[in-house]
Structure formats: C-alpha cells, structure tokens
Amino acid sequence: MISIIKKYLPHGFPAFVVVGGIGFIVDASILATLIHGYGWGDYTARIVSFTVAVTVTWYLNRRYAFPATQTPDRKKEYTRYLTVQGSGMAINILVYSLCISTSELMDTWPVLALAVGSAVALIFNYVGSRLFVFVGSPAD
C-alpha cells in the first residue's frame, strides 16, 4: 500500500489536499460515530475527532507532501504542526459553529458543517505548513 501511495501521490499542494481528504475521512468518521453512535455533544466530539485526524495528517504530510523538507527533530516539527493546525482549527471551528448555529440541516448533520470549516481552513493550513512546519532542507 505504501509503495502505491508513494508512486502515485504527487508532492506539494496536491499531496496536501489528498492527505487532507484522508484526514477529513478520519475526522468525519470519528465525529459521526461519537455524535450519532454514542450521543456525544457536537463540540466534545469535534475535539476528539480533530486530535486523531491532526496526528494522522502530520504523519502523512511529513511522508508524502513535504518529504524533502521534513525536519530531523520530529518533536519540534510536530509541535509547529499542532500550532498551525490549531490555528486552522480555530478558523475551522468558527465556521463549523456558525454553520451549526445558522442551519438546521447542518445542526442535524454536523459532518456538513465540518466540510465547510475544513474547506475554509485548507489554504491557511497549507501555507502555514509550507512556511512554518516543514522548513528543513534535504541536507538536514
């Protein structure tokens, strides 16, 4: 599976978008399961789903979207990634909250609100990852 991904996944923004799609599926699956399967609240479930998804996307972005600029210090890189993604989540959760509070459809199906929030935060997260997180060089 990994060799297939390496062969066909382009680097840079296209890979970031694909990884984001994978992260979205992880996020949405956990969110929907916690809300509809276990009766969790929208916001508590969102924190848990985000935490799992951000770890998955850091690993995949490190490997596939930014392989030439990953840094040797994974802890610092992950911390910077969490900072960027946390800021992106603030944007995402603001849009998510706005959607839930203004749309009965999105309140019933919060995964739709998640999709809108994710789309809005995408560009911010890519630029932050490119300029602040994955800043190593092949010589590192």
Secondary structure, 3 states (H helix, E strand, C coil): CHHHHHHHCCCCHHHHHHHHHHHHHHHHHHHHHHHHHCCCCHHHHHHHHHHHHHHHHHHHHHHHHCCCCCCCCHHHHHHHHHHHHHHHHHHHHHHHHHHHHHCHHHHHCHHHHHHHHHHHHHHHHHHHHHHHHCCCCCCC
